[in-house]
Amino acid sequence: MSLNGCVSVISIDTGKILDLEVMTQYCKMCEMNIKCDHECSNYKCSFGNMESVGAFRIFERSVMKRELQYTEYYGDGDSKAFLKVKDIYGEDTVTRLKCIGHVQKRVGSRLRKLKKKTKGLGGKGKLTDKFYDKLQNYYGIAIRSNVSAVSKRCSLQ
């Protein structure tokens, strides 16, 4: 858990940061009773909502501040953040893209969870964490090496 968070919008074309929302629940200056003009804690809710609130703030101000609408959301797989922004400009105006790295990580997490729940999968001579790491890496390699084939198939539908 963290008292600080940062959400950014990065252009796929240029790689430049288009907008940034830094959120904090804590201010050292206020704690020390330092009187000065500063931007203080700007987020009061739970840490779990920090990403979705930051994304919403950025998407909400995009038209007025940047004169553009973001059409794609590329996040860590947290559906709360995407659900906050998907209809921000109208119904289903923002589509969700998934990060291969996060998909790969979830595969490993789910395999480990399955091993804990299912008797006989783990142990000596059976499925080990080292094997799960290999499987997880191969899964990521398979996705990355077939991205163009998947894109082609999706465009045909």
trRosetta pair geometry for C-beta under 8 A, 3 or more apart (Angstrom, degrees):
i j d omega theta_ij theta_ji phi_ij phi_ji
1 47 5.1 158 -151 24 88 169
2 5 6.4 128 93 -64 119 77
2 47 6.2 131 53 -141 59 131
3 24 6.2 38 138 -160 84 72
3 25 4.6 -115 -160 54 81 97
3 26 4.2 11 162 0 144 121
3 47 7.8 -79 -90 -92 31 112
4 22 7.5 -14 -168 -175 97 86
4 23 6.9 157 -157 90 50 57
4 24 4.8 -9 -106 -105 80 83
4 25 7.5 -133 -65 18 45 73
4 26 7.3 -76 -54 40 84 99
5 22 7.6 166 89 -157 48 46
5 23 4.7 -8 61 61 92 102
5 24 7.7 -178 24 -74 61 45
5 43 7.4 -26 38 39 109 172
5 47 7.4 150 -48 -151 128 77
5 50 4.0 119 10 154 166 137
5 51 6.7 -117 -179 -65 141 60
5 54 6.3 -129 119 -41 115 144
6 20 6.8 -14 -168 -169 97 95
6 21 7.1 161 -154 84 49 53
6 22 5.1 -11 -106 -107 86 69
6 23 7.3 -172 -77 22 39 71
6 54 7.4 138 -178 -148 18 158
7 20 7.4 158 84 -156 50 48
7 21 4.7 -4 57 56 96 102
7 23 7.6 27 2 -4 96 110
7 50 8.0 -177 -39 142 110 78
7 51 6.0 130 -85 -143 118 58
7 54 3.2 142 7 130 137 129
7 55 5.4 -122 -175 -60 152 61
7 57 7.8 125 64 52 133 102
7 58 6.2 -130 112 -19 115 135
8 17 5.3 -55 -170 -139 125 108
8 19 6.9 169 -154 89 56 52
8 20 4.8 -10 -107 -106 86 76
8 21 7.6 -167 -76 23 44 64
8 58 7.9 143 -143 -101 19 157
9 17 7.1 108 74 -164 53 62
9 18 4.5 -53 100 61 103 104
9 19 4.5 27 34 47 114 90
9 20 7.6 -131 23 -63 69 45
9 58 5.5 165 -30 168 117 140
9 62 7.7 63 -23 -98 174 117
9 70 6.4 -106 -140 -92 136 142
10 15 6.6 -7 176 -159 108 37
10 16 7.0 176 -152 89 70 27
10 17 5.5 -42 -98 -99 76 55
10 18 6.8 171 -106 4 19 85
11 14 4.4 24 93 41 134 89
11 15 6.5 -53 76 -2 83 16
11 16 5.3 13 29 52 117 74
11 17 8.0 -143 3 -79 80 9
11 18 5.6 103 -44 -45 89 111
12 15 7.9 20 -160 -68 17 51
12 72 7.9 10 -26 66 136 138
17 20 5.9 20 168 -55 129 106
18 66 6.5 40 173 -117 110 152
19 58 4.9 144 112 -146 132 105
19 61 7.5 162 -147 82 150 108
19 62 6.9 -108 -20 -96 158 82
19 65 7.2 92 -103 101 127 139
19 66 6.8 -91 -55 -46 119 136
20 58 7.8 40 -67 -100 3 121
21 54 4.1 172 91 -155 130 88
21 55 7.9 -141 37 -53 142 25
21 57 5.0 114 -114 81 151 126
21 58 5.2 -118 -25 -55 122 98
23 42 5.9 -113 -132 80 66 94
23 43 4.0 51 -175 -32 110 143
23 50 5.6 -171 83 -156 143 100
23 53 7.0 81 -89 93 161 115
23 54 5.7 -116 -18 -78 128 107
24 27 6.8 106 118 -68 128 70
24 41 5.1 -108 104 -120 85 67
24 42 6.4 65 44 28 71 77
24 43 6.3 142 58 30 23 104
25 41 5.5 44 -159 -153 21 124
25 43 5.5 -71 -71 85 73 89
25 44 6.8 122 -125 -106 90 32
25 47 7.7 -79 -17 -78 144 80
26 31 7.5 6 -174 -40 87 125
26 41 5.9 92 -5 -89 10 121
27 30 4.0 59 92 13 116 111
27 31 6.6 173 93 -15 60 84
27 38 7.6 146 -158 106 127 123
27 40 4.6 -34 -72 -152 158 81
27 41 4.9 -117 -30 -33 102 87
28 31 5.5 -55 -148 35 34 115
28 32 6.3 19 157 -8 67 109
29 32 6.1 -65 -148 45 28 101
29 34 4.4 -82 -164 57 81 117
29 36 6.5 -80 -173 44 140 107
29 38 5.8 59 60 51 163 155
29 40 7.5 -115 66 -106 110 87
30 33 7.3 31 -175 -80 36 34
30 34 7.5 -84 -65 43 23 75
30 40 5.8 62 -44 -136 131 122
30 41 7.4 -71 18 -7 148 101
39 42 6.8 -12 168 -47 98 122
41 44 7.4 93 136 -73 113 71
43 50 6.3 53 177 -119 154 90
43 53 6.7 132 -130 100 112 148
45 49 5.0 -42 121 66 132 131
45 50 7.5 -178 80 -70 97 61
45 53 6.6 146 43 -48 136 151
46 49 5.3 85 67 10 83 99
46 50 7.8 -113 106 -34 50 80
47 50 5.4 -25 -161 -18 46 121
48 80 7.8 57 151 44 88 167
49 52 5.3 -65 -162 49 65 108
49 53 5.4 63 141 -25 91 107
49 80 6.9 -103 -117 146 66 143
50 53 6.0 -60 -144 39 27 108
50 54 6.2 26 159 -18 64 111
51 54 5.8 -59 -147 39 27 111
51 55 6.3 27 157 -18 64 108
51 75 7.4 107 165 -152 129 124
51 76 7.5 -70 -153 28 161 118
51 78 6.0 76 87 73 146 154
51 80 7.5 102 79 84 101 104
51 81 4.8 -58 124 -77 100 131
52 55 5.8 -51 -144 37 31 111
52 56 6.3 34 155 -21 63 106
52 78 7.2 -119 -57 126 95 122
52 80 4.5 -74 -65 128 143 95
52 81 4.0 -138 -92 -93 69 60
52 83 7.6 -13 -136 58 127 82
52 84 4.5 129 -174 -13 98 146
53 56 5.7 -54 -148 36 30 113
53 57 6.4 33 154 -22 64 104
53 84 7.6 -117 -74 -154 32 167
54 57 5.8 -52 -148 33 31 112
54 58 6.5 26 156 -15 64 106
55 58 5.9 -59 -151 38 31 109
55 59 6.1 23 158 -12 68 111
55 73 7.3 53 -164 -139 135 118
55 75 7.4 -22 -89 -88 148 129
55 81 4.6 90 14 -168 151 101
55 82 7.9 -46 134 -70 162 34
55 84 6.1 118 85 80 109 124
55 85 5.3 -90 140 -38 109 134
56 59 6.0 -60 -141 43 28 105
56 60 5.8 33 159 -27 65 112
56 81 8.0 -136 -34 -150 80 65
56 84 4.5 -77 -69 153 109 125
56 85 6.0 -150 -92 -70 58 86
56 88 7.3 177 -138 -95 69 131
57 60 5.8 -56 -144 34 24 115
57 61 6.6 4 165 -3 61 110
58 61 6.6 -72 -150 44 24 95
58 62 6.6 47 152 -56 62 97
58 70 8.0 29 126 -11 100 148
59 62 5.6 -32 -152 -9 34 123
59 70 5.8 -94 -116 38 87 123
59 85 4.4 129 -8 -135 168 115
59 88 4.8 76 137 85 126 174
59 94 7.4 -30 -136 -73 141 154
60 88 6.5 -115 -80 -161 60 128
61 64 5.6 -71 -160 54 61 103
61 65 4.6 33 152 -6 97 124
61 66 7.8 88 124 0 75 90
62 65 6.4 -63 -122 51 19 95
62 66 5.1 -39 -164 41 61 117
62 68 5.8 -73 164 80 101 68
62 69 6.2 113 110 -110 127 37
62 70 5.8 -109 -128 -15 170 94
63 66 7.4 -44 -82 59 9 74
63 67 6.6 39 -167 -118 46 29
63 68 7.1 -144 -100 58 47 23
63 69 6.2 14 -78 -74 92 78
63 89 7.5 133 -54 -107 126 106
64 67 7.9 4 -162 -66 6 54
69 89 4.9 45 -144 -87 132 160
69 93 6.9 -49 164 149 135 129
70 73 7.2 83 133 -72 120 69
70 85 7.7 -17 80 170 121 131
70 94 6.4 30 104 -115 84 113
71 93 7.0 -92 -124 156 68 74
71 94 6.2 -170 -163 -116 29 57
71 95 6.7 12 154 19 75 89
72 94 6.8 164 -93 -163 13 74
72 95 5.5 -27 -110 67 69 84
72 96 7.6 139 -161 -104 66 13
72 97 5.4 28 -179 -16 113 115
73 81 7.5 180 179 122 133 96
73 82 5.2 152 106 -116 149 85
73 85 5.8 135 -84 84 140 129
73 86 7.2 -82 1 -81 143 71
73 94 5.3 56 -25 161 106 117
73 95 7.1 -168 23 91 78 35
73 96 5.2 -30 69 -107 100 62
73 97 6.8 178 82 22 44 75
74 96 8.0 141 -85 -165 37 52
74 97 4.4 -20 -97 70 82 112
74 98 7.9 -148 -141 -60 67 7
74 99 6.5 97 177 -62 87 88
75 78 6.0 -86 142 43 130 81
75 81 5.4 164 -129 84 163 133
75 82 6.1 -139 22 -56 141 95
75 96 7.4 -49 25 -148 99 94
75 99 7.2 -109 99 -16 26 112
76 99 6.4 -26 -112 26 41 137
76 102 5.1 166 -161 -101 60 150
77 98 6.5 51 -89 -140 81 93
77 99 7.0 -97 -39 39 88 95
77 102 4.6 -165 -22 145 120 136
77 103 7.3 155 -82 -69 129 58
77 106 6.6 -174 -160 -51 171 135
78 81 5.0 63 96 7 106 106
78 82 7.4 160 95 -4 60 89
79 82 5.6 -61 -151 45 46 110
79 83 5.7 49 154 -26 77 108
80 83 5.8 -57 -146 36 27 112
80 84 6.7 32 154 -24 61 105
81 84 5.8 -54 -157 28 32 115
81 85 7.0 -1 158 3 64 110
82 85 6.4 -78 -151 48 33 92
82 86 5.7 45 160 -51 74 106
82 94 7.7 -160 -159 113 76 117
82 96 4.9 20 -142 -98 143 123
83 86 6.1 -34 -126 6 28 117
84 88 7.8 31 137 -63 59 110
85 88 4.9 -29 -156 -23 57 128
85 94 5.4 -33 128 61 91 166
86 92 6.3 -12 161 -112 100 46
86 93 7.5 145 169 48 49 58
86 94 4.8 -133 -129 66 43 100
86 95 8.0 68 -134 -87 91 22
86 96 7.2 -35 -96 -47 111 99
87 90 6.8 -96 -165 111 67 20
87 91 5.5 -6 -130 -113 103 38
87 92 6.5 -7 -90 -40 78 36
87 93 6.8 100 -131 17 35 88
87 94 7.6 -107 -40 24 24 97
88 93 7.1 -103 57 60 63 116
88 94 6.6 30 27 -15 98 131
89 93 4.2 -90 69 85 101 160
89 94 7.2 113 21 -38 104 92
90 93 4.7 86 60 -44 83 127
92 95 7.8 41 179 -77 81 68
98 102 6.9 -123 -178 69 81 110
98 103 5.7 67 149 -54 121 116
99 102 4.2 70 78 11 106 107
99 103 6.8 -177 90 -10 54 83
100 103 5.6 -55 -147 37 35 112
100 104 6.1 39 153 -22 67 107
100 140 6.2 107 154 -145 102 82
100 143 5.1 172 -143 113 113 134
100 144 6.0 97 171 -70 163 83
100 147 7.8 -65 -72 -82 139 117
101 104 5.6 -53 -147 36 29 114
101 105 6.4 30 153 -20 63 106
101 140 7.1 39 -104 -130 47 127
102 105 5.5 -49 -145 35 35 114
102 106 6.4 38 154 -21 65 102
103 106 5.8 -54 -152 34 31 111
103 107 6.8 38 149 -25 63 100
103 140 7.8 146 84 -100 88 76
103 143 6.8 127 90 -99 134 172
104 107 5.8 -50 -157 25 32 114
104 108 7.0 28 150 -13 62 103
104 136 5.8 98 174 177 84 84
104 137 7.6 55 -171 -100 126 29
104 139 5.7 157 -127 95 79 103
104 140 3.7 21 -108 -78 142 104
104 143 7.0 -132 -68 25 97 140
105 108 5.9 -57 -158 36 36 111
105 109 6.4 35 149 -18 68 107
105 136 7.4 53 -103 -168 29 127
106 109 5.4 -54 -145 38 36 113
106 110 6.1 33 158 -18 69 107
107 110 6.1 -60 -148 39 26 107
107 111 6.4 28 154 -20 63 107
107 135 7.6 -132 137 124 117 94
107 136 5.5 161 91 -120 105 78
107 139 5.0 -88 96 106 170 168
108 111 5.7 -55 -147 34 30 112
108 112 6.5 27 156 -16 64 106
108 132 5.7 107 -144 155 80 102
108 133 6.9 42 -128 -99 127 45
108 135 7.6 148 -96 83 75 89
108 136 3.7 12 -71 -96 106 142
109 112 5.9 -58 -151 37 30 109
109 113 6.3 30 152 -19 65 108
110 113 5.5 -51 -144 37 34 114
110 114 6.2 40 153 -23 65 104
111 114 5.6 -53 -149 34 31 114
111 115 6.5 35 151 -23 63 103
111 127 7.9 -125 172 167 107 139
111 132 4.8 170 110 -137 134 112
111 135 6.7 129 -99 88 170 136
111 136 7.2 -132 21 -64 141 97
112 115 5.5 -49 -150 31 34 115
112 116 6.7 34 152 -19 63 102
112 129 7.1 36 -106 -114 107 85
112 132 6.0 87 -65 -177 81 167
113 116 5.8 -54 -154 34 33 111
113 117 6.4 21 154 -11 67 111
114 117 5.9 -63 -145 43 30 105
114 118 5.6 0 167 3 70 119
114 121 6.8 -22 126 69 86 179
115 118 6.5 -66 -126 50 21 92
115 121 4.7 -133 -125 100 67 127
115 122 4.6 79 -177 -51 110 110
115 127 6.0 -131 -106 97 119 123
115 132 7.4 -80 -30 -68 143 138
116 122 7.8 28 -72 -14 40 141
118 121 4.7 61 93 -17 109 124
120 123 7.6 -56 -145 17 29 128
120 126 7.2 -164 165 -125 51 158
121 126 6.2 155 159 158 31 130
121 127 5.2 -26 165 38 81 125
122 126 5.7 147 -169 95 13 123
122 127 5.8 -69 -93 74 53 82
122 128 7.2 98 -145 -96 78 41
123 126 4.8 46 61 29 76 124
127 131 5.4 -123 -153 77 63 138
127 132 6.7 72 171 -53 102 89
128 131 4.7 103 53 4 73 100
128 132 7.1 -131 101 -3 43 86
129 132 5.4 -50 -148 35 37 115
129 133 6.4 44 150 -24 66 100
130 133 5.7 -48 -153 30 32 115
130 134 6.8 33 149 -17 62 102
131 134 5.6 -52 -153 35 36 113
131 135 6.2 36 150 -19 67 107
132 135 5.5 -54 -144 39 33 113
132 136 6.1 37 154 -23 65 106
133 136 5.7 -54 -147 36 28 114
133 137 6.4 27 154 -18 63 106
134 137 5.8 -58 -151 37 30 110
134 138 6.3 27 154 -16 66 107
135 138 5.8 -54 -145 39 30 110
135 139 6.3 37 152 -26 63 105
136 139 5.6 -51 -150 30 29 116
136 140 6.8 29 152 -16 61 104
137 140 5.7 -55 -153 36 34 111
137 141 6.4 34 150 -19 67 105
138 141 5.4 -51 -145 37 35 114
138 142 6.2 39 154 -23 66 104
139 142 5.8 -53 -150 34 28 112
139 143 6.6 27 153 -17 62 104
140 143 5.8 -54 -149 35 32 109
140 144 6.2 26 157 -15 66 110
141 144 5.9 -59 -144 41 29 108
141 145 6.0 18 161 -12 66 113
142 145 6.2 -62 -141 42 24 103
142 146 6.3 -3 165 3 61 118
143 146 6.4 -83 -149 49 23 94
143 147 6.9 53 155 -65 64 81
144 147 6.1 -16 -153 -28 33 111
146 149 4.6 -49 -167 41 79 118
146 150 5.8 81 133 -24 88 97
147 150 5.9 -59 -149 38 31 109
147 151 6.2 31 154 -20 66 108
148 151 5.6 -53 -145 37 32 113
148 152 6.2 36 155 -22 65 106
149 152 5.7 -52 -147 35 30 113
149 153 6.4 29 154 -19 63 107
150 153 5.7 -55 -147 37 31 111
150 154 6.3 31 154 -19 65 107
151 154 5.8 -56 -147 37 29 110
151 155 6.4 27 156 -18 64 107
152 155 5.9 -59 -150 35 29 109
152 156 6.7 30 152 -22 63 106
153 156 5.8 -56 -154 30 33 113
153 157 7.1 35 152 -26 63 102
154 157 6.0 -52 -157 23 36 113
